[in-house]
Amino acid sequence: MTEQAVAQENSAAETSAAETKPLSRWVMASYGAPAMPLSLSGLPIAVYLPVIYADPDGFGLSLAVVGILITLSRFTDVITDPLIGFLSDRLRTKWGRRKPFVLLGTPIYAAGMWLLFIGPDEFGMMSFMSWTFSSGYVWMFFSMVLLYLGATIKDLPYSAWGAELSSNYNERTLIMSWKEGFGVAGSLASAFIPAVILIFGFTKPTDAVYVLVVGMCILMPLFVMNALIAVPERRIIESSPEKLPLMQGLKVVLKNKPFVLLIIIFAFSSMGAAMTNSLSFFFVKHVLVAGELYGLYLAPYFLCQIAAIPLWFKLSRKIGKHRATMCAIGWYAIWSSFIPIIAIAPAEWFTPFEIPRVLSFLPAENHKFVVDYFEGIDTGKFLFFIFVMCFKGSSIGALSALPFAMAADVIDVDTATTGKRRAGVYFSIWSMVRKGTYALGVTIGLSLAVAFGFDSLADPKSGTNSEFTLLMVACIYSVIPALFKFVGMPLLWSYPLTEARVREVQEKIAPAAAPAPAG
């Protein structure tokens, strides 16, 4: 037997041992931990960005223009996402393929966040040709471009890294559940922060965003460095030594039917989520007339997400990831249908839910403080809204973690076809679609609200926004996003990659193509 044959045989043996040995909890936790500071920045981007730039307490820019700029800033991803995915698949260093990109992208991302949210106190006017407009539009646009560039460099290889950690169908779900758990924990922390600083009199969205961005800039480097040190990156041995040209590789991706189905499902789901997130604060402020209590709503919402993740994981093991995702969509839609009812129903219906009434058991002095604190706020609708959103929010963890785990399975189909490990290319397309459709969803949501006469700069108690307008805002915030997610139901029903099918695909992959621990 030649030395080369012996080396290949030893490599295959190492691969088999690596594939059958489960990952430790420490490794999975270390991989998932960077999702926590990322979620601290996620809330400002998803919820507070339109508020900071298009609310009277922010910079007071046009809501419609802000929505358009968010979409335009994503156009750079058409170039950067495939490029970074392609390069991270091709790169070979002693530190691995993915880790150098994660290390490079982290400071760029942090700089973009700082400029976008901790920018100037005010913006002046500027002229271009015959137009005169606020310089805030230009600052916002280029800050977002820098932010999204850092996100691309960092997040695509990070996702591909996680997809390659295991080939086990259920362990992949567990890895993504750890990641989602840390992500929701970060969201929970970001939800509690506005509630906590509310006690000290900091009620403006800009106050909460400042604390969140500073916290992210401190925690993200720490968690990323720990992941780079503690989490192995599998050494990839590909059965096909020939390099696959970019365009030919993209054609193979488009022929991967499970991936195409998953992209369609995820694209519509992402658009729906964007519409909900971008209108979240405006719904609470203008429809419920409880903008001061927005921070109090976020905390229990994200807490229910964390609590439900283990339940969704157990369900996915029993009925499969795609069927569990269907259940999550149905559960989400049921509770979404209650939101417009809250908007149009008389306040008297919600009298039993008024916070002073619910807390009437408190001692007289404490109860008086509660009454004084919530004076003038319709807390009945607000508390019932929290109740509904807790049940609705319990589905979000599944709608985030399960599709990522399914994406890891899809990459096996490509490996069986090409003999290559191309997680970077797949997650670059995944990310490009996610960011593009999310930006489109923001634009659709904000534009529809404006089209129905919604004025984000109006006083919520002035009556400027009519009852019909507020009802439409409630529907755009809740019902329409649920319909977008329902697009995926028939596609999920016929989704071909079950656990048994994934096992068959993996058996076709040559042993030499499987990952082995880095030496």
PLY file of the C-alpha trace (Angstrom):
ply
format ascii 1.0
element vertex 519
property float x
property float y
property float z
element edge 518
property int vertex1
property int vertex2
end_header
0.00 0.00 0.00
1.41 3.43 -0.95
2.02 6.21 1.58
-0.71 8.29 -0.05
-3.23 5.46 0.31
-2.25 4.99 3.95
-2.68 8.70 4.58
-6.14 8.69 2.98
-7.14 5.67 5.03
-5.96 7.33 8.26
-7.81 10.51 7.30
-11.01 8.55 6.73
-10.61 6.90 10.13
-10.15 10.28 11.82
-13.19 11.58 9.97
-15.38 8.71 11.10
-14.38 9.22 14.72
-15.02 12.96 14.49
-18.42 12.47 12.90
-19.69 10.00 15.50
-18.44 11.87 18.58
-21.08 14.35 19.81
-20.06 17.94 20.37
-19.71 19.00 24.00
-22.09 21.54 25.48
-19.17 23.92 25.97
-18.35 23.83 22.26
-21.98 24.37 21.24
-22.38 27.16 23.81
-19.15 28.84 22.69
-20.29 28.73 19.08
-23.74 30.14 19.92
-22.56 32.84 22.36
-21.68 35.52 19.73
-25.37 35.53 18.81
-26.07 37.26 22.14
-24.27 40.59 21.46
-25.45 40.36 17.86
-29.02 40.38 19.19
-28.25 43.45 21.28
-27.68 45.20 17.97
-30.55 43.35 16.30
-33.24 45.23 18.23
-31.95 48.70 17.25
-31.66 47.64 13.59
-34.98 45.79 13.37
-37.14 48.00 15.59
-35.49 51.27 16.52
-33.86 52.28 13.22
-37.07 53.73 11.70
-37.91 55.24 15.09
-34.52 56.94 15.57
-34.59 58.53 12.14
-38.35 59.08 11.55
-39.83 59.90 14.98
-40.14 63.34 16.63
-37.94 62.09 19.50
-35.29 61.13 16.93
-34.23 63.03 13.82
-37.73 63.52 12.40
-36.95 62.39 8.84
-39.55 61.13 6.37
-40.76 57.62 7.26
-41.25 56.67 3.59
-37.76 57.85 2.56
-36.17 56.05 5.52
-37.85 52.83 4.38
-36.58 53.30 0.83
-33.01 53.96 2.03
-33.05 50.77 4.09
-33.86 48.82 0.92
-31.30 50.66 -1.24
-28.53 50.03 1.29
-28.98 46.30 0.73
-28.12 46.47 -2.97
-24.40 46.14 -2.15
-25.14 42.65 -0.79
-25.78 41.45 -4.34
-22.01 41.75 -4.87
-20.53 41.23 -1.40
-22.54 38.20 -0.27
-21.64 35.80 -3.13
-18.06 37.13 -3.12
-17.49 36.50 0.60
-19.20 33.10 0.43
-17.07 32.08 -2.55
-13.83 33.31 -0.95
-14.52 31.66 2.40
-15.05 28.32 0.64
-11.74 28.72 -1.23
-9.58 30.12 1.57
-7.07 27.75 3.19
-5.16 28.90 6.29
-3.79 27.20 9.37
-6.65 28.84 11.31
-9.29 27.39 8.96
-11.55 28.75 6.23
-14.13 30.62 8.28
-12.39 32.07 11.35
-10.30 34.76 9.56
-13.45 36.31 8.09
-15.24 36.32 11.45
-12.24 38.06 13.01
-12.05 40.67 10.22
-15.76 41.45 10.02
-16.39 42.01 13.74
-14.70 45.45 14.09
-16.18 46.67 10.79
-19.66 45.71 11.99
-19.12 47.44 15.34
-17.95 50.63 13.60
-21.04 50.66 11.40
-23.33 50.25 14.43
-21.60 53.10 16.26
-21.85 55.52 13.34
-25.47 54.60 12.59
-26.84 54.97 16.11
-24.31 57.06 18.05
-23.93 59.67 15.36
-24.26 63.48 15.48
-26.81 65.06 17.81
-28.47 66.74 14.84
-28.17 67.01 11.08
-28.04 70.08 8.89
-29.45 70.68 5.43
-27.53 70.00 2.24
-28.17 70.51 -1.47
-27.58 68.28 -4.46
-28.45 69.66 -7.88
-31.90 71.22 -7.31
-32.77 69.19 -4.21
-32.36 70.33 -0.64
-32.59 67.70 2.06
-31.30 66.70 5.48
-27.75 65.34 5.65
-29.20 62.69 7.96
-30.33 60.71 4.91
-26.76 60.52 3.58
-25.28 59.68 7.00
-27.85 56.95 7.57
-27.33 55.39 4.13
-23.54 55.13 4.21
-23.51 53.99 7.86
-25.87 51.18 6.91
-23.66 50.19 3.95
-20.63 49.92 6.28
-22.69 48.00 8.85
-23.98 45.50 6.30
-20.49 45.02 4.83
-19.19 44.04 8.27
-22.20 41.78 8.78
-21.53 40.02 5.48
-17.84 39.44 6.21
-18.61 38.16 9.70
-21.96 36.38 9.53
-21.71 34.31 6.35
-18.57 32.38 7.37
-19.95 32.15 10.92
-23.12 30.42 9.67
-21.13 28.13 7.36
-18.84 27.26 10.27
-21.83 26.15 12.34
-23.29 24.11 9.50
-20.02 22.15 9.22
-19.68 21.37 12.94
-21.81 18.23 12.69
-23.41 15.94 10.10
-25.98 14.54 12.55
-29.55 15.52 11.62
-30.70 16.23 15.19
-27.38 17.57 16.49
-27.52 20.25 13.80
-30.87 21.35 15.23
-29.33 21.35 18.70
-26.41 23.54 17.56
-28.81 26.05 16.02
-31.00 25.87 19.13
-27.99 26.88 21.25
-27.33 29.73 18.85
-30.98 30.78 18.85
-31.11 30.50 22.65
-28.20 32.90 23.04
-29.72 35.13 20.39
-33.04 35.33 22.20
-31.19 35.85 25.51
-29.54 38.88 23.91
-32.93 40.04 22.65
-34.32 39.57 26.15
-31.50 41.65 27.62
-32.12 44.32 24.98
-35.80 44.25 25.93
-35.14 44.63 29.66
-32.72 47.51 29.19
-35.39 49.98 27.97
-37.63 48.82 30.85
-34.85 49.30 33.41
-33.72 52.72 32.23
-37.40 53.73 32.11
-37.33 53.65 35.92
-34.58 56.29 35.87
-36.55 58.57 33.56
-34.92 57.63 30.25
-37.97 57.18 28.03
-36.68 58.06 24.56
-35.68 55.34 22.05
-32.32 57.09 21.62
-31.52 56.44 25.30
-32.15 52.69 24.97
-30.22 52.45 21.72
-27.15 54.14 23.23
-26.97 51.57 26.04
-27.54 48.65 23.65
-24.88 49.71 21.16
-22.27 50.33 23.85
-23.05 46.92 25.38
-22.70 45.24 21.99
-19.33 46.90 21.30
-18.02 45.58 24.63
-19.43 42.04 24.56
-19.10 41.10 20.90
-15.26 41.04 20.77
-15.15 38.95 23.95
-17.62 36.30 22.77
-16.17 36.18 19.26
-12.63 35.65 20.57
-13.84 32.85 22.84
-15.56 31.14 19.89
-12.44 31.47 17.74
-10.38 29.80 20.46
-12.79 27.19 21.87
-14.73 25.97 18.82
-12.93 23.73 16.31
-13.24 24.29 12.61
-13.44 21.01 10.74
-10.64 20.37 8.28
-12.38 19.77 4.97
-11.22 16.95 2.71
-13.12 17.08 -0.56
-13.59 14.07 -2.82
-13.34 16.25 -5.92
-9.99 18.09 -6.20
-11.14 20.18 -9.17
-12.16 23.75 -8.42
-15.74 24.56 -9.33
-16.08 27.88 -11.23
-18.38 30.43 -9.60
-21.08 30.48 -12.30
-21.11 26.70 -12.66
-21.36 26.40 -8.90
-24.35 28.76 -8.82
-26.09 26.65 -11.48
-25.67 23.59 -9.25
-27.19 25.54 -6.36
-30.25 26.46 -8.41
-30.76 22.79 -9.29
-30.81 21.89 -5.59
-34.60 21.66 -5.20
-34.72 21.49 -1.36
-32.58 24.63 -1.15
-34.75 26.52 -3.64
-37.88 25.56 -1.67
-36.25 26.62 1.57
-35.19 29.98 0.09
-38.76 30.71 -1.08
-40.18 29.80 2.33
-37.59 31.85 4.16
-37.90 34.86 1.84
-41.62 35.33 2.49
-41.16 34.68 6.20
-38.40 37.29 6.35
-40.56 39.90 4.60
-43.34 39.29 7.11
-40.96 39.59 10.06
-39.60 42.87 8.68
-43.08 44.38 8.42
-43.82 43.44 12.02
-40.51 44.67 13.43
-40.47 47.99 11.57
-43.99 48.88 12.76
-43.70 47.44 16.27
-42.94 50.68 18.11
-45.38 52.71 16.02
-48.15 50.20 16.78
-47.59 50.45 20.53
-47.19 54.24 20.44
-50.04 55.19 18.10
-52.55 52.32 18.19
-52.27 51.35 21.85
-51.20 54.90 22.83
-48.65 53.40 25.22
-45.31 54.31 23.69
-43.84 54.97 27.15
-44.36 51.29 28.02
-42.76 49.82 24.91
-39.80 48.45 26.87
-42.16 46.59 29.21
-43.71 44.69 26.28
-40.42 43.43 24.81
-39.17 41.67 27.95
-41.96 39.04 28.37
-42.14 38.63 24.59
-38.51 37.49 24.31
-38.72 35.51 27.54
-41.45 33.35 25.98
-39.23 32.80 22.94
-36.49 31.34 25.15
-38.90 29.19 27.15
-40.41 27.64 24.01
-37.19 26.70 22.18
-36.70 23.33 23.98
-40.32 22.42 23.21
-39.89 23.12 19.51
-36.65 21.13 19.48
-38.43 18.11 21.00
-41.24 18.45 18.49
-38.80 18.61 15.58
-37.12 15.40 16.73
-40.52 13.70 16.78
-42.12 14.93 13.55
-39.20 16.46 11.61
-37.95 20.01 11.19
-40.21 20.92 8.29
-43.41 19.75 10.02
-42.38 21.51 13.25
-41.89 24.70 11.24
-45.42 24.30 9.85
-46.77 24.05 13.38
-44.87 27.18 14.36
-46.34 29.13 11.43
-49.84 28.03 12.34
-49.34 28.98 15.99
-47.95 32.38 14.92
-50.93 33.04 12.64
-53.53 32.17 15.28
-52.29 34.76 17.73
-51.59 37.36 15.03
-55.30 37.41 14.21
-56.07 38.87 17.66
-54.02 42.04 17.09
-56.52 43.97 14.90
-59.28 43.07 17.36
-57.31 44.80 20.09
-57.00 47.86 17.85
-60.71 48.27 17.09
-62.35 46.94 20.26
-63.70 49.46 22.81
-61.43 50.15 25.76
-64.21 48.96 28.12
-63.62 45.38 26.93
-60.19 45.43 28.49
-61.05 47.02 31.84
-60.28 43.77 33.75
-56.73 43.92 32.33
-55.93 47.43 33.54
-52.62 47.24 35.39
-53.79 49.17 38.51
-56.77 46.79 38.75
-54.62 43.67 38.26
-52.19 44.90 40.94
-54.90 45.95 43.39
-53.57 43.38 45.89
-50.52 45.56 46.55
-50.24 47.59 49.77
-52.00 50.95 49.55
-48.80 53.00 49.23
-47.37 50.79 46.48
-50.71 50.66 44.69
-50.92 54.47 44.70
-47.48 54.59 43.06
-48.72 52.21 40.32
-51.87 54.30 39.76
-49.88 57.52 39.51
-47.24 55.95 37.24
-49.76 54.64 34.69
-52.14 57.60 34.88
-53.50 58.57 31.48
-52.36 55.34 29.76
-54.84 52.73 28.52
-53.11 49.85 30.29
-56.00 47.41 29.74
-55.36 47.07 26.02
-51.62 47.12 26.58
-51.62 44.27 29.10
-53.92 42.14 26.93
-51.61 42.88 24.01
-48.66 41.55 26.05
-50.64 38.40 26.82
-51.30 37.76 23.12
-47.74 38.60 22.09
-46.29 36.15 24.60
-48.12 33.28 22.87
-47.27 34.64 19.44
-43.63 35.15 20.43
-43.27 31.54 21.56
-43.20 30.53 17.88
-40.39 32.89 16.83
-37.57 30.73 18.17
-38.69 27.83 15.96
-39.08 30.07 12.91
-35.47 31.21 13.37
-33.60 28.06 14.47
-35.29 25.35 12.40
-34.73 26.88 8.92
-31.01 27.30 9.70
-30.79 23.66 10.74
-32.62 22.66 7.54
-30.10 24.70 5.52
-27.26 22.58 6.92
-29.06 19.45 5.64
-29.47 21.01 2.19
-25.69 21.51 1.88
-25.24 17.72 2.12
-27.22 17.38 -1.11
-24.73 19.70 -2.81
-21.76 17.78 -1.39
-23.16 14.52 -2.73
-23.52 16.14 -6.16
-20.26 18.12 -6.45
-17.91 16.42 -3.99
-17.21 19.89 -2.55
-17.93 21.48 0.84
-19.55 24.76 -0.17
-21.41 25.98 2.90
-20.08 29.50 2.26
-21.76 29.77 -1.13
-25.06 28.47 0.22
-25.13 30.79 3.22
-24.10 33.74 1.03
-27.20 33.19 -1.12
-29.25 32.56 2.02
-27.98 35.80 3.57
-28.45 37.83 0.40
-32.06 36.69 0.12
-32.67 37.23 3.85
-31.27 40.76 3.88
-32.86 41.71 0.57
-36.32 40.43 1.45
-36.08 41.90 4.95
-35.26 45.33 3.53
-38.09 44.90 1.02
-40.44 43.96 3.86
-39.48 47.13 5.76
-40.19 49.22 2.68
-43.51 47.47 2.02
-44.62 47.79 5.63
-43.70 51.46 6.07
-44.94 52.44 2.59
-48.30 50.74 3.11
-48.70 52.49 6.46
-47.96 55.87 4.85
-50.28 55.04 1.92
-53.15 54.53 4.38
-52.48 57.98 5.82
-50.29 57.10 8.79
-48.24 60.03 10.16
-45.42 58.83 12.43
-44.69 62.42 13.56
-48.24 63.06 14.83
-49.16 63.21 18.49
-50.82 59.82 19.26
-53.56 61.59 21.24
-54.25 64.31 18.68
-56.53 62.25 16.43
-54.44 63.06 13.34
-54.34 59.36 12.44
-57.91 58.15 11.83
-59.38 54.95 13.27
-59.26 53.38 9.82
-55.57 54.29 9.45
-54.74 52.79 12.83
-56.67 49.62 11.97
-54.65 49.31 8.75
-51.43 49.78 10.73
-52.55 46.95 13.01
-53.22 44.68 10.01
-49.90 45.53 8.34
-48.20 44.85 11.66
-49.82 41.45 12.29
-52.20 39.87 9.75
-50.31 40.56 6.51
-47.01 39.18 7.92
-48.86 36.02 8.96
-50.17 35.65 5.40
-46.62 36.02 4.08
-45.49 33.18 6.34
-48.42 31.02 5.19
-46.93 30.96 1.68
-44.47 28.39 3.00
-47.09 25.93 4.30
-47.69 23.91 1.08
-43.97 23.95 0.30
-43.14 22.64 3.76
-45.77 19.91 3.48
-43.99 18.43 0.46
-40.46 19.25 1.63
-38.32 16.25 0.60
-35.43 16.29 3.13
-36.69 14.20 6.02
-34.30 12.67 8.56
-34.30 9.38 6.65
-33.60 11.14 3.35
-30.72 13.13 4.86
-29.21 9.89 6.12
-29.42 8.41 2.60
-27.71 11.48 1.12
-24.91 11.31 3.67
-24.31 7.65 2.85
-23.62 8.68 -0.76
-20.95 11.15 0.28
-17.52 9.57 -0.01
-15.72 9.14 3.34
-12.87 11.34 2.17
-15.29 14.23 1.68
-16.38 14.25 5.31
-14.90 16.80 7.74
-12.18 15.87 10.18
-10.85 17.80 13.18
-8.16 20.34 12.39
-4.75 19.02 13.15
0 1
1 2
2 3
3 4
4 5
5 6
6 7
7 8
8 9
9 10
10 11
11 12
12 13
13 14
14 15
15 16
16 17
17 18
18 19
19 20
20 21
21 22
22 23
23 24
24 25
25 26
26 27
27 28
28 29
29 30
30 31
31 32
32 33
33 34
34 35
35 36
36 37
37 38
38 39
39 40
40 41
41 42
42 43
43 44
44 45
45 46
46 47
47 48
48 49
49 50
50 51
51 52
52 53
53 54
54 55
55 56
56 57
57 58
58 59
59 60
60 61
61 62
62 63
63 64
64 65
65 66
66 67
67 68
68 69
69 70
70 71
71 72
72 73
73 74
74 75
75 76
76 77
77 78
78 79
79 80
80 81
81 82
82 83
83 84
84 85
85 86
86 87
87 88
88 89
89 90
90 91
91 92
92 93
93 94
94 95
95 96
96 97
97 98
98 99
99 100
100 101
101 102
102 103
103 104
104 105
105 106
106 107
107 108
108 109
109 110
110 111
111 112
112 113
113 114
114 115
115 116
116 117
117 118
118 119
119 120
120 121
121 122
122 123
123 124
124 125
125 126
126 127
127 128
128 129
129 130
130 131
131 132
132 133
133 134
134 135
135 136
136 137
137 138
138 139
139 140
140 141
141 142
142 143
143 144
144 145
145 146
146 147
147 148
148 149
149 150
150 151
151 152
152 153
153 154
154 155
155 156
156 157
157 158
158 159
159 160
160 161
161 162
162 163
163 164
164 165
165 166
166 167
167 168
168 169
169 170
170 171
171 172
172 173
173 174
174 175
175 176
176 177
177 178
178 179
179 180
180 181
181 182
182 183
183 184
184 185
185 186
186 187
187 188
188 189
189 190
190 191
191 192
192 193
193 194
194 195
195 196
196 197
197 198
198 199
199 200
200 201
201 202
202 203
203 204
204 205
205 206
206 207
207 208
208 209
209 210
210 211
211 212
212 213
213 214
214 215
215 216
216 217
217 218
218 219
219 220
220 221
221 222
222 223
223 224
224 225
225 226
226 227
227 228
228 229
229 230
230 231
231 232
232 233
233 234
234 235
235 236
236 237
237 238
238 239
239 240
240 241
241 242
242 243
243 244
244 245
245 246
246 247
247 248
248 249
249 250
250 251
251 252
252 253
253 254
254 255
255 256
256 257
257 258
258 259
259 260
260 261
261 262
262 263
263 264
264 265
265 266
266 267
267 268
268 269
269 270
270 271
271 272
272 273
273 274
274 275
275 276
276 277
277 278
278 279
279 280
280 281
281 282
282 283
283 284
284 285
285 286
286 287
287 288
288 289
289 290
290 291
291 292
292 293
293 294
294 295
295 296
296 297
297 298
298 299
299 300
300 301
301 302
302 303
303 304
304 305
305 306
306 307
307 308
308 309
309 310
310 311
311 312
312 313
313 314
314 315
315 316
316 317
317 318
318 319
319 320
320 321
321 322
322 323
323 324
324 325
325 326
326 327
327 328
328 329
329 330
330 331
331 332
332 333
333 334
334 335
335 336
336 337
337 338
338 339
339 340
340 341
341 342
342 343
343 344
344 345
345 346
346 347
347 348
348 349
349 350
350 351
351 352
352 353
353 354
354 355
355 356
356 357
357 358
358 359
359 360
360 361
361 362
362 363
363 364
364 365
365 366
366 367
367 368
368 369
369 370
370 371
371 372
372 373
373 374
374 375
375 376
376 377
377 378
378 379
379 380
380 381
381 382
382 383
383 384
384 385
385 386
386 387
387 388
388 389
389 390
390 391
391 392
392 393
393 394
394 395
395 396
396 397
397 398
398 399
399 400
400 401
401 402
402 403
403 404
404 405
405 406
406 407
407 408
408 409
409 410
410 411
411 412
412 413
413 414
414 415
415 416
416 417
417 418
418 419
419 420
420 421
421 422
422 423
423 424
424 425
425 426
426 427
427 428
428 429
429 430
430 431
431 432
432 433
433 434
434 435
435 436
436 437
437 438
438 439
439 440
440 441
441 442
442 443
443 444
444 445
445 446
446 447
447 448
448 449
449 450
450 451
451 452
452 453
453 454
454 455
455 456
456 457
457 458
458 459
459 460
460 461
461 462
462 463
463 464
464 465
465 466
466 467
467 468
468 469
469 470
470 471
471 472
472 473
473 474
474 475
475 476
476 477
477 478
478 479
479 480
480 481
481 482
482 483
483 484
484 485
485 486
486 487
487 488
488 489
489 490
490 491
491 492
492 493
493 494
494 495
495 496
496 497
497 498
498 499
499 500
500 501
501 502
502 503
503 504
504 505
505 506
506 507
507 508
508 509
509 510
510 511
511 512
512 513
513 514
514 515
515 516
516 517
517 518
